[in-house]
Amino acid sequence: MTVSRDLSPGTRAALPIVGTIVAIGLWWLVTIVFHVETLFLPSPPEVVDAFDREPAYLFEAAWATLWGTLAGFGIAAAGGMVAALLLTSSRLVEQATLPMIVAFNAVPKVSLVPLLILWIGYDSRTKVSLVVLIAFFPIMVATMAGLTSTPADLYELTRSLSASRLKTYLKVRLPWALPQVFVGLKLGITLSLIGAVVAELQTLNGGLGAIIYSTQQSFDTPLAFAAITLTGVLGIGLFYAVVVAERLAVPWARKISA
């Protein structure tokens, strides 16, 4: 039994809060002890003041970032899982296409932003496209890993019951693969948010990334930290939304894990 399972639910819920408070306290202490100027590192109260100063601006930008993240993630999740199903259904298809997919994934996605702008333009479609490109591969690989990890004895059982290939996929391979699929989804949702912010930094078409970039011109570091904080909050919320979905979809996974 792991240490985390020995803790009470209340303790597990309180630990992240305590850790966050300690981290903010250390940050505030550093700005006081070392007399750090606001331009380089604002204190937590100065960041809160930035929230109070521009709440509508920040939350409107957060919504734009969230929308782009979810739209791109949804496309990447659907495409990645479908691609994994196709690749694992045929060794010929896998051997013919997987090297090209791996080679494309090795290309830094940030380097594709100028091309996306050229092809699509300075609008939200560029952001969604970059999110798809970043999140697609991890989801596909995790799904493939799950679909190819079905124990041999379960295959023998389906053969002995004369189950069709489709039924084997739906009743055995896919349920067994779900924990791995959610590993890819949890990684993909985090990368999706990163991709959305990176696209906003490049296109300046709204969103938290555009705010972070604009603060370079105005030297408004507290506002930049406010936008970064909102990005972190979005990341936490999106990640744990996938965690909740995982627990609802595969409640048995935690019981069979070590």
Contacts in CASP RR format, 6 or more apart in sequence:
PFRMAT RR
TARGET T0000
AUTHOR 0000-0000-0000
METHOD contacts of the structure
MODEL  1
MTVSRDLSPGTRAALPIVGTIVAIGLWWLVTIVFHVETLFLPSPPEVVDA
FDREPAYLFEAAWATLWGTLAGFGIAAAGGMVAALLLTSSRLVEQATLPM
IVAFNAVPKVSLVPLLILWIGYDSRTKVSLVVLIAFFPIMVATMAGLTST
PADLYELTRSLSASRLKTYLKVRLPWALPQVFVGLKLGITLSLIGAVVAE
LQTLNGGLGAIIYSTQQSFDTPLAFAAITLTGVLGIGLFYAVVVAERLAV
PWARKISA
2 258 0 8 1.000
4 12 0 8 1.000
7 15 0 8 1.000
24 44 0 8 1.000
25 44 0 8 1.000
27 41 0 8 1.000
27 43 0 8 1.000
27 44 0 8 1.000
28 43 0 8 1.000
28 44 0 8 1.000
28 45 0 8 1.000
30 36 0 8 1.000
30 41 0 8 1.000
31 41 0 8 1.000
31 42 0 8 1.000
31 43 0 8 1.000
32 43 0 8 1.000
38 46 0 8 1.000
38 221 0 8 1.000
38 222 0 8 1.000
39 219 0 8 1.000
39 221 0 8 1.000
40 221 0 8 1.000
41 221 0 8 1.000
42 50 0 8 1.000
42 221 0 8 1.000
42 222 0 8 1.000
42 225 0 8 1.000
46 222 0 8 1.000
47 222 0 8 1.000
47 225 0 8 1.000
47 226 0 8 1.000
47 229 0 8 1.000
49 222 0 8 1.000
50 220 0 8 1.000
50 222 0 8 1.000
50 223 0 8 1.000
50 225 0 8 1.000
50 226 0 8 1.000
51 58 0 8 1.000
51 226 0 8 1.000
53 223 0 8 1.000
54 223 0 8 1.000
54 226 0 8 1.000
57 211 0 8 1.000
58 208 0 8 1.000
58 211 0 8 1.000
58 226 0 8 1.000
58 227 0 8 1.000
58 230 0 8 1.000
59 230 0 8 1.000
61 206 0 8 1.000
61 207 0 8 1.000
61 208 0 8 1.000
61 209 0 8 1.000
61 210 0 8 1.000
61 211 0 8 1.000
61 227 0 8 1.000
61 230 0 8 1.000
62 207 0 8 1.000
62 208 0 8 1.000
62 230 0 8 1.000
62 234 0 8 1.000
64 124 0 8 1.000
64 200 0 8 1.000
64 206 0 8 1.000
64 207 0 8 1.000
64 208 0 8 1.000
65 193 0 8 1.000
65 196 0 8 1.000
65 197 0 8 1.000
65 200 0 8 1.000
65 207 0 8 1.000
65 208 0 8 1.000
65 209 0 8 1.000
65 231 0 8 1.000
65 234 0 8 1.000
66 234 0 8 1.000
67 124 0 8 1.000
68 124 0 8 1.000
68 127 0 8 1.000
68 128 0 8 1.000
68 131 0 8 1.000
68 196 0 8 1.000
69 131 0 8 1.000
69 189 0 8 1.000
69 192 0 8 1.000
69 193 0 8 1.000
69 195 0 8 1.000
69 196 0 8 1.000
69 234 0 8 1.000
69 238 0 8 1.000
70 192 0 8 1.000
70 238 0 8 1.000
71 128 0 8 1.000
71 131 0 8 1.000
72 128 0 8 1.000
72 131 0 8 1.000
72 132 0 8 1.000
72 135 0 8 1.000
72 192 0 8 1.000
72 196 0 8 1.000
73 131 0 8 1.000
73 135 0 8 1.000
73 188 0 8 1.000
73 189 0 8 1.000
73 192 0 8 1.000
75 128 0 8 1.000
75 131 0 8 1.000
75 132 0 8 1.000
76 131 0 8 1.000
76 132 0 8 1.000
76 134 0 8 1.000
76 135 0 8 1.000
76 136 0 8 1.000
76 139 0 8 1.000
76 188 0 8 1.000
76 192 0 8 1.000
77 135 0 8 1.000
77 139 0 8 1.000
77 185 0 8 1.000
77 188 0 8 1.000
79 136 0 8 1.000
79 139 0 8 1.000
79 140 0 8 1.000
80 136 0 8 1.000
80 139 0 8 1.000
80 140 0 8 1.000
80 143 0 8 1.000
81 139 0 8 1.000
81 140 0 8 1.000
81 143 0 8 1.000
81 181 0 8 1.000
83 101 0 8 1.000
83 136 0 8 1.000
83 140 0 8 1.000
84 139 0 8 1.000
84 140 0 8 1.000
84 141 0 8 1.000
84 143 0 8 1.000
84 144 0 8 1.000
84 147 0 8 1.000
85 143 0 8 1.000
85 147 0 8 1.000
85 169 0 8 1.000
86 93 0 8 1.000
87 93 0 8 1.000
87 94 0 8 1.000
87 97 0 8 1.000
87 98 0 8 1.000
87 140 0 8 1.000
87 144 0 8 1.000
88 94 0 8 1.000
88 144 0 8 1.000
88 147 0 8 1.000
88 148 0 8 1.000
101 137 0 8 1.000
101 140 0 8 1.000
105 137 0 8 1.000
109 130 0 8 1.000
109 133 0 8 1.000
109 134 0 8 1.000
109 195 0 8 1.000
109 198 0 8 1.000
110 198 0 8 1.000
110 202 0 8 1.000
112 130 0 8 1.000
112 133 0 8 1.000
113 126 0 8 1.000
113 130 0 8 1.000
113 198 0 8 1.000
113 199 0 8 1.000
113 202 0 8 1.000
113 203 0 8 1.000
114 202 0 8 1.000
116 126 0 8 1.000
116 129 0 8 1.000
116 130 0 8 1.000
116 199 0 8 1.000
117 126 0 8 1.000
117 202 0 8 1.000
117 203 0 8 1.000
120 126 0 8 1.000
120 129 0 8 1.000
121 203 0 8 1.000
122 203 0 8 1.000
122 204 0 8 1.000
122 205 0 8 1.000
123 203 0 8 1.000
123 205 0 8 1.000
124 205 0 8 1.000
126 199 0 8 1.000
126 203 0 8 1.000
126 205 0 8 1.000
127 195 0 8 1.000
127 196 0 8 1.000
127 199 0 8 1.000
127 200 0 8 1.000
127 203 0 8 1.000
127 205 0 8 1.000
130 195 0 8 1.000
130 196 0 8 1.000
130 198 0 8 1.000
130 199 0 8 1.000
131 192 0 8 1.000
131 195 0 8 1.000
131 196 0 8 1.000
131 199 0 8 1.000
134 188 0 8 1.000
134 191 0 8 1.000
134 192 0 8 1.000
134 194 0 8 1.000
134 195 0 8 1.000
135 188 0 8 1.000
135 189 0 8 1.000
135 191 0 8 1.000
135 192 0 8 1.000
138 184 0 8 1.000
138 187 0 8 1.000
138 188 0 8 1.000
138 191 0 8 1.000
139 181 0 8 1.000
139 184 0 8 1.000
139 185 0 8 1.000
139 187 0 8 1.000
139 188 0 8 1.000
141 184 0 8 1.000
142 180 0 8 1.000
142 181 0 8 1.000
142 183 0 8 1.000
142 184 0 8 1.000
142 185 0 8 1.000
142 187 0 8 1.000
143 177 0 8 1.000
143 180 0 8 1.000
143 181 0 8 1.000
143 184 0 8 1.000
145 177 0 8 1.000
145 180 0 8 1.000
146 176 0 8 1.000
146 177 0 8 1.000
146 179 0 8 1.000
146 180 0 8 1.000
146 181 0 8 1.000
147 173 0 8 1.000
147 174 0 8 1.000
147 177 0 8 1.000
149 176 0 8 1.000
149 177 0 8 1.000
149 180 0 8 1.000
150 172 0 8 1.000
150 173 0 8 1.000
150 176 0 8 1.000
150 177 0 8 1.000
151 176 0 8 1.000
154 172 0 8 1.000
154 176 0 8 1.000
155 168 0 8 1.000
155 172 0 8 1.000
157 172 0 8 1.000
158 167 0 8 1.000
158 168 0 8 1.000
158 171 0 8 1.000
158 172 0 8 1.000
163 171 0 8 1.000
163 172 0 8 1.000
175 250 0 8 1.000
178 249 0 8 1.000
178 250 0 8 1.000
178 253 0 8 1.000
179 246 0 8 1.000
179 250 0 8 1.000
179 253 0 8 1.000
179 257 0 8 1.000
182 242 0 8 1.000
182 245 0 8 1.000
182 246 0 8 1.000
182 249 0 8 1.000
182 250 0 8 1.000
185 242 0 8 1.000
185 245 0 8 1.000
185 246 0 8 1.000
186 239 0 8 1.000
186 242 0 8 1.000
186 243 0 8 1.000
186 246 0 8 1.000
189 235 0 8 1.000
189 238 0 8 1.000
189 239 0 8 1.000
189 241 0 8 1.000
189 242 0 8 1.000
190 235 0 8 1.000
190 238 0 8 1.000
190 239 0 8 1.000
192 238 0 8 1.000
193 231 0 8 1.000
193 234 0 8 1.000
193 235 0 8 1.000
193 238 0 8 1.000
197 207 0 8 1.000
197 208 0 8 1.000
197 209 0 8 1.000
197 212 0 8 1.000
197 231 0 8 1.000
200 206 0 8 1.000
200 207 0 8 1.000
200 208 0 8 1.000
200 209 0 8 1.000
200 210 0 8 1.000
200 213 0 8 1.000
201 209 0 8 1.000
201 210 0 8 1.000
201 212 0 8 1.000
201 213 0 8 1.000
203 210 0 8 1.000
204 210 0 8 1.000
204 213 0 8 1.000
204 214 0 8 1.000
208 227 0 8 1.000
208 228 0 8 1.000
208 230 0 8 1.000
208 231 0 8 1.000
208 234 0 8 1.000
209 227 0 8 1.000
209 231 0 8 1.000
211 223 0 8 1.000
211 224 0 8 1.000
211 227 0 8 1.000
212 224 0 8 1.000
212 227 0 8 1.000
212 228 0 8 1.000
215 221 0 8 1.000
215 223 0 8 1.000
215 224 0 8 1.000
215 227 0 8 1.000
216 224 0 8 1.000
246 253 0 8 1.000
247 254 0 8 1.000
END
